Amino acid sequence: MTHSLWQDGVAQNERRQLVEKLEVDVAIVGAGYTGLWTAYYLNELDPKLTIAIIDSKQVGFGASGRNGGWCSALLPWSPTELELRHGRAAMQFIQREMFATVDEVRRATTVEEIDCDFTKGGTLTSASSPAHVDRLRKEVASWQESGFSSSDMGWLEAHQVRDRINLTATEGGVFSPHCAALHPLKLVIGLAQALERRDIQLFGNSPALGIKPHHVTTPEGSLTARHVVRATEAYTSQLPGHRRTVIPLYSLMVATEPLPKNVWDELGWSQRTTFADGRNMVTYAQRTADGRIAFGGRGAPYHFGSAIHHRFDEDRPIHGKIEKTVRRLFPQIGDAHFTHRWGGPLAASRDWHPFATYDRSTGLAAGGGYVGDGVALSNLVGRTLGHFIVGTDHPLTRSLLANHSSQQWEREPWRWLGINGVLALTELADRRERRSGQASRRILRIRDRLMG
């Protein structure tokens, strides 16, 4: 089936359409994590603010309700890359804020009694091939050179990896405690319900036709507000004037049936540690609270003109490759069935840099650009936008996320050629590394130059 695993057994109240002209203090476009967290912290900072949130579909329809459920302190840029661009102090500030954000999400869900299966078991990246070892060891060394300890990001020998997850093929790996597994749709629905208890209005089936200073129009209504927040992530690319602001990249997932106790005893995956393979193409997995393996990966093609369509949520060849990867990494699952295949778009800015922007002269704000790391990062961005709008002069409003501006993506067909070229080179590098056990440095250098 093509619907997300997370939809199974989760009740979702359909919000009514905006059909009136409504005046509020803050209008938010997008009822995913960014929009909901922004509203949440605005209400905490100033409970007198009136807030309305609209969405073109329903709460959590996009990446917030379909993702891999990693509440992770990882950022799209490494500490070394951030330090080169922004300096050591700015890099360390934002990375330590991200560490704290994982616990802030736990705090908020506890206070609001949101049962989203939150388990902080850390995250593990395994070197399943000798080709991965040098790359992952360098990653650990770069974290430590950037001022973080081995308790933040450390190397594990193969037997230590197997103590956490009993992988049959591993050469060692990287472990960080700063990550939790959760049920992403339960989180987004719980957040929406918490906001409605605070008299914040949510509207569904109300796409924004235009976003201007102090005004948002929808097919049947409009919002007038002192502040307008664009929280549309991948769907930003569908808004007028924003075709090249971000691109939608598709990430696809599969899930097994619930696995029996004897399989989990063999796997030893007891702490729900999130898992990634050390290949170049991004992978991500978790043990779900109901005893499945949910596993995702990149590699689906970018669609010409930044197109988004529900038919792209399933790609039989890519889903098939992901299922084969799961069986190869975890042969203990035997002939277990895969019960779900799904996917959806995530957003990438041209420089892979997330942002939280606010212009007090126009009242326009925006947050996003998570490149798949948005479960925790959206919380940090939402807090940043809250402080911006209320005007608290909080240190977050001076972080490297604050008012970051990325260049526009290239026009077509160069965008399509470049992005799919990068994906093809990444897949080629992984194939060669699997065959040879040697790192494909030359191919990756060509790919990185292409990414520019």
C-alpha positions as CSV (number, residue, x, y, z in Angstrom):
1,M,0.0,0.0,0.0
2,T,1.2,3.5,-0.7
3,H,-0.1,5.3,2.4
4,S,2.4,5.9,5.2
5,L,2.8,3.4,8.0
6,W,2.2,6.2,10.5
7,Q,-1.3,6.7,9.3
8,D,-2.4,3.2,10.6
9,G,-4.7,3.5,13.6
10,V,-4.1,7.2,14.1
11,A,-7.3,9.3,14.2
12,Q,-7.1,12.7,12.4
13,N,-9.7,15.4,12.7
14,E,-10.3,17.2,9.5
15,R,-10.0,20.9,10.0
16,R,-12.6,23.1,8.3
17,Q,-11.8,25.3,5.3
18,L,-11.1,29.0,5.7
19,V,-14.2,30.6,4.1
20,E,-14.1,34.0,5.8
21,K,-12.0,37.1,6.0
22,L,-10.2,36.8,9.3
23,E,-8.0,39.3,11.1
24,V,-5.3,37.9,13.5
25,D,-2.0,39.0,14.9
26,V,-0.1,36.1,13.3
27,A,-1.0,34.2,10.1
28,I,0.9,30.9,9.5
29,V,0.9,29.2,6.1
30,G,1.7,25.5,6.6
31,A,0.4,23.1,9.4
32,G,3.5,21.0,9.6
33,Y,6.2,21.0,12.3
34,T,7.5,24.5,11.5
35,G,4.2,26.2,11.5
36,L,2.9,24.4,14.6
37,W,6.1,24.9,16.7
38,T,6.2,28.6,15.7
39,A,2.6,28.9,17.0
40,Y,3.4,27.0,20.1
41,Y,6.3,29.2,21.2
42,L,4.5,32.4,20.2
43,N,1.7,31.4,22.5
44,E,4.2,30.7,25.3
45,L,6.0,34.0,24.8
46,D,2.8,36.1,24.4
47,P,-0.5,34.3,25.1
48,K,-2.5,37.3,24.1
49,L,-1.5,36.9,20.4
50,T,-4.2,35.7,18.1
51,I,-2.9,33.1,15.7
52,A,-4.4,31.2,12.7
53,I,-2.8,28.4,10.7
54,I,-3.8,27.3,7.2
55,D,-2.8,24.3,5.2
56,S,-3.5,23.3,1.6
57,K,-4.4,19.8,2.8
58,Q,-4.6,18.8,6.4
59,V,-2.3,18.9,9.5
60,G,0.9,16.9,8.9
61,F,0.1,16.1,5.3
62,G,3.6,16.7,4.2
63,A,7.0,15.6,5.5
64,S,6.0,16.2,9.1
65,G,3.6,13.3,9.0
66,R,5.6,10.9,6.7
67,N,9.2,11.1,7.8
68,G,11.5,8.6,9.4
69,G,10.9,9.7,12.9
70,W,14.4,10.8,13.8
71,C,14.4,13.6,16.4
72,S,18.1,14.2,15.7
73,A,20.6,16.9,16.6
74,L,22.2,16.5,13.2
75,L,22.2,19.5,10.9
76,P,22.5,19.4,7.1
77,W,26.0,20.9,7.4
78,S,28.8,19.3,9.4
79,P,30.4,21.3,12.3
80,T,33.5,21.7,10.1
81,E,31.6,23.1,7.2
82,L,29.6,25.5,9.5
83,E,32.8,26.6,11.2
84,L,34.4,27.5,7.9
85,R,31.4,29.5,6.9
86,H,30.3,31.1,10.2
87,G,33.2,30.8,12.7
88,R,33.7,28.4,15.7
89,A,31.6,30.3,18.2
90,A,28.5,30.5,15.9
91,M,29.0,26.8,15.0
92,Q,29.3,25.6,18.5
93,F,26.3,27.7,19.7
94,I,23.9,26.3,17.1
95,Q,25.1,22.7,17.5
96,R,24.8,22.8,21.3
97,E,21.3,24.3,20.8
98,M,20.5,21.3,18.6
99,F,21.7,18.9,21.3
100,A,19.3,20.7,23.7
101,T,16.5,20.7,21.2
102,V,16.1,16.9,21.3
103,D,15.4,17.2,25.0
104,E,13.2,20.3,24.4
105,V,10.9,18.2,22.2
106,R,10.7,15.6,24.9
107,R,9.8,18.3,27.5
108,A,7.1,19.8,25.3
109,T,5.5,16.4,24.5
110,T,5.6,15.5,28.1
111,V,4.0,18.8,29.2
112,E,1.3,18.5,26.5
113,E,0.8,14.8,27.1
114,I,1.5,13.9,23.5
115,D,2.1,10.2,23.2
116,C,4.4,10.0,20.2
117,D,6.5,6.9,21.2
118,F,9.5,9.2,22.0
119,T,12.5,7.1,23.0
120,K,16.0,8.7,23.2
121,G,18.2,5.8,22.3
122,G,20.8,7.7,20.2
123,T,21.8,7.2,16.6
124,L,24.2,4.7,15.0
125,T,25.9,4.8,11.6
126,S,27.5,1.5,10.7
127,A,30.4,1.0,8.3
128,S,29.0,-2.0,6.5
129,S,31.9,-2.0,4.1
130,P,35.7,-1.3,4.6
131,A,35.1,1.6,2.2
132,H,33.1,3.4,4.9
133,V,35.6,3.1,7.7
134,D,37.9,5.9,6.8
135,R,35.1,8.3,5.9
136,L,33.3,7.7,9.2
137,R,36.5,7.9,11.3
138,K,37.2,11.2,9.7
139,E,33.7,12.4,10.6
140,V,34.3,11.6,14.3
141,A,37.7,13.3,14.1
142,S,36.2,16.4,12.6
143,W,33.6,16.6,15.4
144,Q,36.3,16.4,18.0
145,E,38.5,19.0,16.2
146,S,35.4,21.2,16.3
147,G,35.3,21.1,20.1
148,F,32.9,18.2,20.8
149,S,33.7,15.2,22.8
150,S,33.6,11.5,22.0
151,S,30.4,11.4,24.2
152,D,28.8,13.6,21.6
153,M,30.0,11.7,18.6
154,G,32.3,8.7,19.0
155,W,33.7,5.7,17.2
156,L,32.6,2.2,18.0
157,E,34.5,-0.9,17.2
158,A,32.6,-3.7,15.4
159,H,31.8,-5.6,18.6
160,Q,30.5,-2.4,20.2
161,V,28.2,-1.8,17.3
162,R,26.9,-5.4,17.7
163,D,26.2,-4.7,21.3
164,R,23.6,-2.1,20.2
165,I,22.4,-3.7,17.0
166,N,23.6,-7.2,16.0
167,L,24.6,-6.4,12.4
168,T,26.1,-9.4,10.6
169,A,28.3,-7.1,8.4
170,T,30.0,-4.2,10.2
171,E,33.5,-2.8,10.4
172,G,32.6,-0.4,13.2
173,G,30.5,2.7,13.4
174,V,29.7,6.1,14.7
175,F,27.4,6.7,17.7
176,S,25.8,9.8,19.1
177,P,23.4,9.9,22.0
178,H,21.7,13.1,20.7
179,C,18.8,11.4,18.9
180,A,15.4,10.0,19.6
181,A,13.0,7.8,17.7
182,L,9.4,8.8,17.6
183,H,6.1,8.5,15.7
184,P,6.1,11.6,13.5
185,L,2.3,11.8,12.7
186,K,1.4,11.3,16.4
187,L,3.7,14.2,17.2
188,V,2.2,16.6,14.6
189,I,-1.4,15.7,15.5
190,G,-0.7,16.1,19.2
191,L,0.9,19.5,18.6
192,A,-2.2,20.6,16.6
193,Q,-4.5,19.5,19.4
194,A,-2.4,21.3,22.0
195,L,-2.6,24.5,20.0
196,E,-6.4,24.2,19.6
197,R,-6.7,23.8,23.4
198,R,-5.0,27.3,23.5
199,D,-7.6,28.7,21.1
200,I,-5.3,28.8,18.1
201,Q,-7.3,28.3,14.9
202,L,-6.3,25.7,12.3
203,F,-7.8,25.5,8.8
204,G,-7.5,22.7,6.3
205,N,-8.1,22.5,2.5
206,S,-7.1,26.2,2.3
207,P,-4.1,26.6,0.0
208,A,-2.4,30.0,0.0
209,L,-2.9,31.6,-3.4
210,G,-0.7,34.6,-2.4
211,I,1.5,35.6,0.5
212,K,2.1,39.3,0.9
213,P,3.0,41.6,3.8
214,H,0.1,41.4,6.3
215,H,-2.1,39.4,3.9
216,V,-2.7,35.8,2.8
217,T,-5.4,34.9,0.3
218,T,-7.1,31.5,-0.1
219,P,-9.7,30.3,-2.6
220,E,-12.6,31.1,-0.3
221,G,-11.2,33.4,2.4
222,S,-8.2,35.5,3.5
223,L,-6.1,36.3,6.5
224,T,-5.0,39.8,7.5
225,A,-2.2,39.9,10.1
226,R,0.6,41.9,11.5
227,H,2.9,39.0,10.9
228,V,2.8,36.3,8.2
229,V,4.9,33.1,8.5
230,R,5.7,30.9,5.5
231,A,6.2,27.4,6.8
232,T,5.7,25.4,3.7
233,E,9.0,23.5,3.3
234,A,9.1,21.5,0.1
235,Y,5.8,23.0,-1.0
236,T,7.4,26.4,-1.1
237,S,8.5,25.5,-4.6
238,Q,4.8,25.5,-5.7
239,L,4.1,29.1,-4.5
240,P,4.1,32.0,-6.9
241,G,7.6,33.6,-7.0
242,H,9.3,30.7,-5.1
243,R,9.9,28.1,-7.8
244,R,13.7,28.3,-7.3
245,T,13.8,29.1,-3.5
246,V,14.0,25.4,-2.6
247,I,13.7,22.2,-4.5
248,P,11.5,19.2,-3.5
249,L,13.7,16.0,-3.2
250,Y,11.8,12.8,-2.8
251,S,12.7,10.4,0.1
252,L,11.1,7.0,0.2
253,M,10.3,4.5,3.0
254,V,9.3,0.9,3.6
255,A,8.2,-0.9,6.7
256,T,8.2,-4.6,7.6
257,E,5.3,-6.4,9.3
258,P,5.7,-6.5,13.2
259,L,8.6,-8.9,13.8
260,P,8.4,-11.7,16.4
261,K,10.3,-11.6,19.7
262,N,12.9,-14.2,18.5
263,V,13.9,-11.9,15.6
264,W,14.3,-9.0,18.0
265,D,16.3,-11.2,20.4
266,E,18.7,-11.9,17.5
267,L,18.9,-8.3,16.4
268,G,19.4,-7.0,19.9
269,W,17.9,-3.7,18.9
270,S,16.6,-3.0,22.4
271,Q,17.0,0.8,22.8
272,R,15.3,1.9,19.6
273,T,18.6,3.4,18.5
274,T,18.1,5.0,15.1
275,F,20.2,3.5,12.4
276,A,22.0,4.5,9.2
277,D,24.3,2.7,6.8
278,G,27.6,4.3,6.1
279,R,27.1,4.5,2.3
280,N,27.1,7.8,0.5
281,M,23.4,7.8,-0.4
282,V,21.4,8.7,2.7
283,T,19.6,5.9,4.6
284,Y,17.7,6.1,7.9
285,A,15.9,3.5,10.0
286,Q,14.2,3.0,13.3
287,R,12.7,0.2,15.3
288,T,9.1,1.3,15.7
289,A,7.2,1.1,19.0
290,D,5.1,-1.8,17.5
291,G,8.1,-3.8,16.6
292,R,8.7,-3.1,12.9
293,I,11.7,-1.9,11.0
294,A,10.9,1.3,9.2
295,F,13.7,2.1,6.7
296,G,14.1,5.0,4.3
297,G,16.5,6.3,1.7
298,R,17.2,8.9,-0.9
299,G,17.8,8.1,-4.6
300,A,14.5,8.8,-6.1
301,P,14.8,11.2,-9.1
302,Y,14.2,14.9,-9.0
303,H,11.2,15.8,-11.1
304,F,11.5,18.4,-13.8
305,G,10.3,21.9,-12.9
306,S,10.3,21.0,-9.1
307,A,7.1,19.0,-9.7
308,I,5.3,17.5,-6.8
309,H,2.6,14.8,-7.3
310,H,1.2,12.0,-5.3
311,R,2.2,9.4,-7.9
312,F,5.9,10.2,-7.1
313,D,5.3,8.9,-3.5
314,E,5.9,5.3,-4.9
315,D,8.8,4.4,-7.1
316,R,8.9,0.6,-7.5
317,P,12.6,0.3,-8.4
318,I,13.7,2.5,-5.6
319,H,11.4,0.9,-3.0
320,G,12.6,-2.4,-4.3
321,K,16.2,-1.4,-3.7
322,I,15.4,-0.2,-0.2
323,E,13.7,-3.6,0.7
324,K,16.8,-5.5,-0.6
325,T,19.0,-3.2,1.5
326,V,17.0,-4.0,4.6
327,R,17.3,-7.8,4.0
328,R,21.0,-7.5,3.3
329,L,21.7,-5.5,6.5
330,F,19.3,-7.5,8.7
331,P,19.2,-11.0,7.4
332,Q,17.6,-12.1,10.7
333,I,14.3,-10.9,9.4
334,G,14.1,-13.9,7.1
335,D,11.1,-13.8,4.8
336,A,9.3,-11.1,6.7
337,H,6.8,-9.2,4.6
338,F,7.0,-5.5,3.8
339,T,3.6,-4.1,4.5
340,H,4.1,-0.4,3.6
341,R,5.7,1.7,0.9
342,W,5.5,5.4,0.9
343,G,7.4,8.6,0.3
344,G,7.2,12.4,-0.1
345,P,9.2,15.5,-0.8
346,L,11.6,17.3,1.5
347,A,13.1,20.7,0.9
348,A,16.7,21.7,0.0
349,S,17.9,25.3,-0.5
350,R,20.7,25.8,-3.0
351,D,23.5,25.8,-0.3
352,W,21.8,23.1,1.8
353,H,21.5,25.6,4.6
354,P,18.4,25.9,6.9
355,F,17.0,29.3,7.7
356,A,14.7,31.3,10.0
357,T,14.1,34.7,8.6
358,Y,12.1,37.7,9.7
359,D,11.6,41.2,8.3
360,R,10.1,43.5,10.8
361,S,9.4,46.2,8.2
362,T,7.0,43.8,6.3
363,G,6.1,41.4,9.0
364,L,7.1,38.5,6.7
365,A,8.8,35.5,8.3
366,A,9.9,32.1,7.0
367,G,11.6,28.9,8.2
368,G,12.8,25.7,6.5
369,G,15.4,24.2,4.3
370,Y,15.9,21.1,6.5
371,V,17.1,18.6,3.8
372,G,15.4,15.9,5.8
373,D,16.7,16.9,9.3
374,G,13.5,18.7,10.3
375,V,12.0,16.9,13.2
376,A,14.2,18.6,15.8
377,L,15.4,21.4,13.6
378,S,11.9,22.7,13.0
379,N,11.5,23.1,16.7
380,L,14.6,25.3,16.9
381,V,13.4,27.3,13.9
382,G,10.0,27.7,15.4
383,R,11.5,29.0,18.7
384,T,13.7,31.4,16.7
385,L,10.7,32.7,14.7
386,G,8.8,33.1,17.9
387,H,11.5,35.3,19.5
388,F,11.8,37.3,16.3
389,I,8.1,38.1,16.1
390,V,7.7,38.9,19.8
391,G,10.9,40.9,19.7
392,T,12.7,39.4,22.7
393,D,16.3,39.8,21.4
394,H,17.0,36.2,22.3
395,P,20.4,34.8,21.2
396,L,18.6,32.5,18.7
397,T,17.7,35.6,16.7
398,R,21.5,36.1,16.1
399,S,22.4,32.5,15.3
400,L,23.7,31.3,12.0
401,L,20.1,30.3,11.1
402,A,18.8,33.8,11.6
403,N,18.1,35.7,8.4
404,H,20.3,33.4,6.4
405,S,19.7,33.9,2.6
406,S,20.5,31.2,0.1
407,Q,21.0,31.8,-3.6
408,Q,18.3,30.7,-6.0
409,W,18.4,27.3,-7.7
410,E,19.4,27.2,-11.4
411,R,16.8,27.4,-14.0
412,E,15.6,24.3,-15.9
413,P,16.9,22.2,-17.6
414,W,20.2,22.8,-15.7
415,R,18.5,22.1,-12.3
416,W,17.1,18.8,-13.5
417,L,20.4,17.8,-15.1
418,G,22.6,18.8,-12.1
419,I,20.5,17.3,-9.3
420,N,19.9,14.0,-11.1
421,G,23.6,13.9,-12.1
422,V,24.5,14.2,-8.4
423,L,22.1,11.4,-7.5
424,A,23.6,9.2,-10.3
425,L,27.2,9.8,-9.2
426,T,26.3,9.0,-5.6
427,E,24.7,5.7,-6.6
428,L,27.7,4.9,-8.8
429,A,30.1,5.6,-5.9
430,D,28.2,3.3,-3.6
431,R,28.1,0.5,-6.2
432,R,31.8,0.7,-6.7
433,E,32.5,0.8,-3.0
434,R,30.3,-2.4,-2.5
435,R,32.3,-4.2,-5.2
436,S,35.8,-3.1,-4.3
437,G,35.7,-2.3,-0.6
438,Q,37.6,0.9,-1.5
439,A,36.3,4.5,-1.2
440,S,35.3,6.1,-4.5
441,R,37.0,9.4,-3.8
442,R,37.4,10.4,-7.5
443,I,33.7,10.0,-8.2
444,L,32.7,11.8,-5.0
445,R,35.1,14.7,-5.8
446,I,33.3,15.1,-9.2
447,R,29.9,14.9,-7.5
448,D,30.9,17.5,-4.9
449,R,32.2,19.9,-7.6
450,L,28.8,19.4,-9.4
451,M,26.9,20.3,-6.3
452,G,29.1,23.5,-6.1
